[in-house]
């Protein structure tokens, strides 16, 4: 299927130094869109954070004939500004009749400063997204959370889901953001002028 879309058995990509698998996937979105794939770099399975260097062979592996590959949620905790359009593109699926997105933005204060236990936060967010995908029959889910400084009106968290119908999409997105807020080890400090204070929280759900 991927070869048919590309019109060739392989394509060459020019990527900047320091590129990772996820950068290549963005460039290949028109080819891989809607197809659950796993990745391999130089014939070893790899994730989206794996580094790429000149001459690497990146393989996109769709479901094999013996069975289907479960679609995995795309999750990232990052210091980079968030872009909702790019996240929504990651959940496009030919089966989906609805795409629901959510942004949580800084309000009322000059900025929020976020800290996170990144590795565990990504695991808990991915678990929440997987559970919501299974419970609500989502086609795909993607979540990004920003850490560091997030100025007024800029997003600190974005969620995108797709589903055959809007009811499931709304319910899935709501479940994911509620669990992210309740379970992910992420903390925020409110900053206004010279005043700083940590936002009150609750013991994380386990």
Secondary structure as GFF3:
##gff-version 3
##sequence-region A 1 206
A	DSSP	alpha_helix	2	6	.	.	.	ID=ss1
A	DSSP	alpha_helix	21	27	.	.	.	ID=ss2
A	DSSP	alpha_helix	29	32	.	.	.	ID=ss3
A	DSSP	beta_strand	38	41	.	.	.	ID=ss4
A	DSSP	beta_strand	44	46	.	.	.	ID=ss5
A	DSSP	beta_strand	58	61	.	.	.	ID=ss6
A	DSSP	beta_strand	74	78	.	.	.	ID=ss7
A	DSSP	alpha_helix	84	89	.	.	.	ID=ss8
A	DSSP	beta_strand	98	105	.	.	.	ID=ss9
A	DSSP	beta_strand	111	116	.	.	.	ID=ss10
A	DSSP	alpha_helix	118	136	.	.	.	ID=ss11
A	DSSP	beta_strand	138	146	.	.	.	ID=ss12
A	DSSP	beta_strand	148	151	.	.	.	ID=ss13
A	DSSP	beta_strand	155	163	.	.	.	ID=ss14
A	DSSP	alpha_helix	166	183	.	.	.	ID=ss15
A	DSSP	beta_strand	186	192	.	.	.	ID=ss16
A	DSSP	beta_strand	195	198	.	.	.	ID=ss17
###
